[in-house]
Amino acid sequence: MSTPTQTEMKIVKKFICTIIILTGLALACAGAAGIYWTADFMNYARRAETDPDASWETVVDLPSGTGFSEALGTLASTGVVQDTGRFRLLARILGYDRRIQAGEYLFTSAMTPLEILQRLVRGKVRLYGLTIPEGLNLREIAALVADQGFGDQQGFLASAMSPEYAEERGIQAASLEGYLFPDTYSFPRGTEVDRIIQAMLDQFDAVFTPLWAAGRGQMNLSRHEVVTLASIIEKETGAPEERPRIASVFHNRLARGMRLQSDPTVIYDAKDYDGNLTRAHLDAPTPYNTYRIAGLPPGPIASPGRAALEAALFPEETDYLYFVARGDGTHQFSTTLEEHNRAVRRYQLGGGDR
């Protein structure tokens, strides 16, 4: 075998250098093409930021059991995804094509393909607000939940008014009355009624448990009795600053063995109440008629908020035993029956200060 000449070696070295240079150029071009491909793909969403006419919001519903291909078809038909080929490839590279979750999603024109995929994989579904005002009873809450499209009213009541359901959740009562905390919640569309109820119970525990721990030492009332009293306080006044004073009246009456004589408790159990509280209502022998029974009624009459719960646990220190509505949302408080009767004549009967 002959030895390569110097000329041949130079040719070989030049050839190898050429191959290396060409390979480097090819890789550089491929990298640049990849960067351009990715940037172009990602930036189609960004064009909406500078072009108001290109801005949009779209809600897409992916039912349970929807696969990636079916979901991609829906996203493409609604204009959320414009390049299905590159979107599919990106999903496969990241392993997202096997991890998307069903649900109702809100997409905007400012979202990149990666952000769209991440939303689908993380299950960041669209949420709807549900606001439960203070002072509603179970039937009113059930109607509100149904009106807002969060479930069947009767199905809600079937759970909320079941003693077994309450016991399973650690509430020793005939129903969940008083324990569904009034607040603003966020749920996906189609959330099961039991999940909504549990969220309200969890919020009640989060608010009430610290208050109960701080105030139970000075209370002669059980947890259930405190919630019951708080519900009455909630219904008696719409003036937040009055709640501790209203609470003091009821605590003073309970301590003296006086009947609470609270109109809202009578109304709660009245079968034919039409907005006009009559003598027949006040004389009716029902468990919630605090004009007839001693002490507290058997359970709450509404859902009390935090302020009412605090008032029941930490009442103002007063000697008041009576109060009457002034007609402006506030009340006149009295320590004696004589003072109270004068206040009734003034504010209820239009008799002035006589």
C-alpha positions as CSV (number, residue, x, y, z in Angstrom):
1,M,0.0,0.0,0.0
2,S,1.4,3.4,-1.0
3,T,1.7,6.3,1.4
4,P,-0.5,9.4,0.6
5,T,1.4,12.3,-0.8
6,Q,1.4,15.7,0.7
7,T,-0.9,17.0,-2.0
8,E,-3.4,14.3,-1.3
9,M,-3.3,15.0,2.4
10,K,-4.0,18.7,1.8
11,I,-7.0,17.7,-0.4
12,V,-8.4,15.4,2.3
13,K,-8.0,18.1,5.0
14,K,-9.7,20.7,2.8
15,F,-12.5,18.3,2.1
16,I,-13.0,17.6,5.9
17,C,-13.0,21.3,6.7
18,T,-15.5,21.9,4.0
19,I,-17.8,19.2,5.4
20,I,-17.5,20.6,8.9
21,I,-18.3,24.1,7.7
22,L,-21.2,22.9,5.6
23,T,-22.5,20.9,8.5
24,G,-22.2,23.9,10.8
25,L,-24.0,26.0,8.3
26,A,-26.8,23.4,8.0
27,L,-27.2,23.2,11.7
28,A,-27.2,27.0,12.0
29,C,-29.8,27.3,9.3
30,A,-31.9,24.5,10.9
31,G,-31.7,26.3,14.3
32,A,-32.6,29.6,12.7
33,A,-35.5,28.0,10.9
34,G,-36.6,26.4,14.1
35,I,-36.4,29.7,16.0
36,Y,-38.3,31.4,13.2
37,W,-40.9,28.6,13.1
38,T,-41.4,28.8,16.8
39,A,-41.4,32.6,17.0
40,D,-43.9,32.9,14.1
41,F,-46.1,30.2,15.7
42,M,-46.0,31.9,19.1
43,N,-46.4,35.4,17.8
44,Y,-49.7,35.0,15.9
45,A,-51.4,35.5,19.3
46,R,-49.3,38.6,20.0
47,R,-50.6,40.4,16.9
48,A,-53.9,40.9,18.7
49,E,-52.0,43.2,21.1
50,T,-51.3,45.7,18.4
51,D,-54.3,45.1,16.3
52,P,-57.6,45.9,18.2
53,D,-59.6,44.4,15.3
54,A,-57.9,41.0,16.0
55,S,-58.9,40.9,19.7
56,W,-61.5,38.4,20.8
57,E,-62.7,36.2,23.7
58,T,-64.1,32.7,23.1
59,V,-65.6,30.2,25.5
60,V,-65.0,26.6,24.6
61,D,-66.7,23.6,26.3
62,L,-64.9,20.3,26.2
63,P,-67.2,17.6,27.6
64,S,-65.9,14.8,29.8
65,G,-64.1,12.1,27.8
66,T,-63.0,14.5,25.0
67,G,-59.7,13.4,23.5
68,F,-56.9,15.6,22.2
69,S,-57.8,15.3,18.5
70,E,-61.5,16.1,19.2
71,A,-60.5,19.0,21.4
72,L,-58.1,20.3,18.8
73,G,-60.9,20.2,16.2
74,T,-63.1,22.3,18.5
75,L,-60.3,24.8,19.2
76,A,-59.7,25.1,15.5
77,S,-63.4,25.5,14.6
78,T,-63.8,28.3,17.2
79,G,-60.6,30.1,16.0
80,V,-58.6,29.5,19.1
81,V,-56.0,27.5,17.3
82,Q,-55.0,28.7,13.8
83,D,-52.2,26.2,13.0
84,T,-53.4,22.7,14.0
85,G,-50.2,21.0,12.7
86,R,-47.8,23.0,14.8
87,F,-50.1,23.0,17.7
88,R,-50.4,19.2,17.7
89,L,-46.6,18.9,17.3
90,L,-46.0,21.2,20.3
91,A,-48.4,19.3,22.4
92,R,-46.7,16.0,21.5
93,I,-43.2,17.4,22.3
94,L,-44.4,18.5,25.7
95,G,-46.5,15.4,26.4
96,Y,-49.5,17.6,26.8
97,D,-51.6,15.7,24.2
98,R,-52.3,13.0,26.8
99,R,-53.1,15.3,29.7
100,I,-55.8,17.8,28.7
101,Q,-58.8,18.1,31.1
102,A,-62.4,18.5,30.3
103,G,-64.3,21.7,31.2
104,E,-65.5,25.1,30.1
105,Y,-62.6,27.3,29.1
106,L,-62.2,31.0,28.3
107,F,-59.6,31.8,25.7
108,T,-58.4,35.2,24.4
109,S,-56.6,36.4,21.3
110,A,-53.6,37.4,23.5
111,M,-52.9,33.8,24.5
112,T,-50.0,31.9,22.9
113,P,-50.3,28.2,21.9
114,L,-48.3,27.3,25.0
115,E,-50.6,29.3,27.3
116,I,-53.6,27.6,25.7
117,L,-52.1,24.1,26.2
118,Q,-51.1,25.0,29.8
119,R,-54.6,26.1,30.6
120,L,-56.0,22.8,29.2
121,V,-53.5,20.7,31.1
122,R,-53.9,22.5,34.4
123,G,-57.7,22.4,34.2
124,K,-58.0,26.2,34.6
125,V,-61.6,26.2,33.7
126,R,-63.9,29.3,33.6
127,L,-65.3,30.2,37.0
128,Y,-68.7,31.8,37.8
129,G,-69.4,33.9,40.8
130,L,-72.1,32.9,43.3
131,T,-72.9,35.5,46.0
132,I,-75.0,34.4,49.0
133,P,-76.1,37.5,51.0
134,E,-76.3,37.4,54.8
135,G,-79.6,36.5,56.3
136,L,-81.0,34.1,53.7
137,N,-82.6,30.8,54.9
138,L,-82.1,27.4,53.2
139,R,-85.0,27.8,50.8
140,E,-83.9,31.2,49.7
141,I,-80.3,30.0,49.2
142,A,-81.5,27.0,47.2
143,A,-83.6,29.2,44.9
144,L,-80.6,31.6,44.4
145,V,-78.3,28.7,43.6
146,A,-80.8,27.4,41.0
147,D,-81.4,30.9,39.5
148,Q,-77.7,31.3,39.0
149,G,-77.6,28.0,37.1
150,F,-75.7,26.0,39.7
151,G,-78.1,23.2,40.2
152,D,-81.5,22.0,40.9
153,Q,-83.4,23.7,43.8
154,Q,-85.0,20.5,45.1
155,G,-81.8,18.6,44.9
156,F,-80.1,21.3,46.9
157,L,-82.8,21.2,49.5
158,A,-82.8,17.4,49.7
159,S,-79.2,17.5,50.9
160,A,-79.3,20.7,53.0
161,M,-82.5,19.7,54.9
162,S,-81.4,16.1,55.6
163,P,-80.5,15.3,59.2
164,E,-78.3,12.4,58.0
165,Y,-76.5,14.7,55.6
166,A,-75.9,17.2,58.5
167,E,-74.7,14.5,60.9
168,E,-72.2,13.2,58.3
169,R,-70.7,16.6,58.2
170,G,-70.4,16.9,62.0
171,I,-73.5,19.1,62.5
172,Q,-75.9,17.9,65.2
173,A,-79.0,19.5,63.8
174,A,-82.1,18.7,61.8
175,S,-80.7,20.5,58.8
176,L,-77.8,22.8,57.6
177,E,-79.9,25.9,58.3
178,G,-77.5,28.6,59.6
179,Y,-74.3,26.7,58.6
180,L,-74.1,27.7,54.9
181,F,-71.9,30.7,55.2
182,P,-72.9,33.9,53.3
183,D,-70.1,34.9,51.0
184,T,-69.0,35.1,47.3
185,Y,-67.9,31.8,45.8
186,S,-66.4,30.8,42.4
187,F,-67.4,27.6,40.8
188,P,-67.1,26.0,37.3
189,R,-70.3,25.6,35.4
190,G,-71.8,22.2,36.2
191,T,-70.4,21.9,39.7
192,E,-72.3,19.3,41.7
193,V,-74.6,20.6,44.4
194,D,-72.8,18.8,47.2
195,R,-69.6,20.5,46.3
196,I,-71.2,23.9,46.5
197,I,-72.7,23.0,49.9
198,Q,-69.4,21.7,51.2
199,A,-67.6,24.9,50.1
200,M,-70.2,26.9,52.2
201,L,-69.7,24.6,55.2
202,D,-65.9,24.9,54.9
203,Q,-66.1,28.6,54.8
204,F,-68.4,28.6,57.9
205,D,-65.8,26.5,59.8
206,A,-63.0,28.8,58.7
207,V,-64.8,31.8,60.0
208,F,-66.6,30.4,63.1
209,T,-64.0,28.1,64.6
210,P,-61.5,30.8,65.6
211,L,-64.4,33.0,67.0
212,W,-65.8,30.0,68.9
213,A,-62.4,29.2,70.4
214,A,-61.9,32.8,71.5
215,G,-65.4,33.3,73.0
216,R,-66.7,30.0,74.3
217,G,-65.1,30.5,77.7
218,Q,-67.6,33.3,78.5
219,M,-70.6,31.5,76.9
220,N,-73.3,29.4,78.6
221,L,-74.5,28.5,75.1
222,S,-73.6,25.5,72.9
223,R,-72.1,25.9,69.4
224,H,-75.5,25.3,67.9
225,E,-77.2,27.8,70.2
226,V,-74.7,30.5,69.4
227,V,-75.3,30.0,65.7
228,T,-79.1,30.1,66.4
229,L,-78.8,33.3,68.3
230,A,-76.5,34.8,65.6
231,S,-79.1,34.1,63.0
232,I,-81.8,36.0,65.0
233,I,-79.4,38.9,65.4
234,E,-78.8,38.9,61.7
235,K,-82.5,39.1,60.9
236,E,-83.3,41.7,63.6
237,T,-81.1,44.5,62.2
238,G,-79.5,45.7,59.0
239,A,-77.3,48.2,60.8
240,P,-73.9,46.5,61.4
241,E,-73.0,48.8,64.4
242,E,-76.2,47.6,66.2
243,R,-75.5,43.9,66.2
244,P,-73.5,43.7,69.5
245,R,-76.3,45.8,71.2
246,I,-79.1,43.7,69.8
247,A,-77.1,40.7,71.1
248,S,-76.8,42.2,74.5
249,V,-80.6,42.5,74.7
250,F,-81.1,38.8,73.9
251,H,-78.3,37.7,76.3
252,N,-79.9,39.8,79.1
253,R,-83.3,38.3,78.4
254,L,-81.9,34.7,78.4
255,A,-80.1,35.4,81.6
256,R,-83.3,36.6,83.3
257,G,-85.5,33.8,81.9
258,M,-87.5,36.3,79.7
259,R,-88.9,35.2,76.4
260,L,-87.0,36.6,73.4
261,Q,-90.1,37.8,71.6
262,S,-88.4,38.1,68.2
263,D,-90.6,38.7,65.2
264,P,-88.2,37.0,62.7
265,T,-88.4,33.7,64.6
266,V,-92.2,33.8,64.3
267,I,-92.0,34.6,60.6
268,Y,-89.6,31.8,59.9
269,D,-92.1,29.1,60.9
270,A,-95.3,30.9,59.8
271,K,-97.2,29.0,57.1
272,D,-99.3,31.8,55.7
273,Y,-97.0,34.9,56.3
274,D,-97.6,37.4,53.5
275,G,-95.5,40.3,54.8
276,N,-98.0,41.2,57.5
277,L,-97.3,39.8,61.0
278,T,-100.7,39.3,62.7
279,R,-101.8,38.5,66.3
280,A,-102.7,35.0,65.0
281,H,-99.0,34.5,64.1
282,L,-97.8,35.7,67.5
283,D,-100.3,33.3,69.2
284,A,-99.4,30.3,67.1
285,P,-97.9,27.4,69.2
286,T,-94.9,26.7,67.0
287,P,-91.4,25.7,68.1
288,Y,-90.0,28.9,66.7
289,N,-92.5,31.3,68.2
290,T,-90.4,33.0,70.8
291,Y,-93.4,34.9,72.1
292,R,-94.7,31.5,73.3
293,I,-91.6,29.5,74.0
294,A,-88.9,30.1,76.6
295,G,-85.3,30.5,75.4
296,L,-84.0,29.9,71.9
297,P,-85.8,28.2,69.1
298,P,-84.6,24.7,68.1
299,G,-82.3,26.0,65.4
300,P,-81.1,28.9,63.3
301,I,-83.6,30.8,61.1
302,A,-81.1,32.1,58.5
303,S,-77.4,32.1,57.6
304,P,-75.6,34.6,59.9
305,G,-72.5,36.5,58.6
306,R,-69.3,37.0,60.5
307,A,-70.5,40.2,62.3
308,A,-73.6,38.5,63.6
309,L,-71.5,35.5,64.8
310,E,-69.1,37.9,66.6
311,A,-72.0,39.8,68.2
312,A,-73.5,36.6,69.5
313,L,-70.2,35.6,71.1
314,F,-69.1,39.0,72.1
315,P,-72.2,41.1,73.0
316,E,-72.0,44.7,74.1
317,E,-72.3,45.1,77.9
318,T,-75.6,46.8,78.6
319,D,-78.7,46.7,80.8
320,Y,-81.0,46.9,77.8
321,L,-84.0,44.4,77.7
322,Y,-86.1,45.9,74.9
323,F,-85.7,47.5,71.4
324,V,-88.1,48.9,68.8
325,A,-87.5,49.9,65.2
326,R,-87.3,53.6,64.5
327,G,-88.3,53.2,60.9
328,D,-84.9,54.2,59.5
329,G,-83.1,50.9,59.9
330,T,-82.0,51.5,63.4
331,H,-83.6,50.8,66.8
332,Q,-84.4,52.5,70.1
333,F,-83.1,50.6,73.1
334,S,-84.7,50.6,76.6
335,T,-83.9,49.1,80.0
336,T,-87.5,49.2,81.4
337,L,-90.9,48.2,80.0
338,E,-92.1,51.8,80.7
339,E,-89.3,53.3,78.5
340,H,-90.0,50.7,75.8
341,N,-93.7,51.4,75.7
342,R,-93.0,55.1,75.2
343,A,-90.6,54.2,72.4
344,V,-93.3,52.1,70.8
345,R,-95.8,54.9,70.9
346,R,-93.3,57.3,69.4
347,Y,-91.8,55.2,66.6
348,Q,-94.6,52.6,65.9
349,L,-97.8,54.4,66.8
350,G,-96.9,58.0,65.9
351,G,-97.7,59.2,69.4
352,G,-94.6,61.4,69.9
353,D,-92.9,61.3,73.3
354,R,-96.1,61.0,75.4
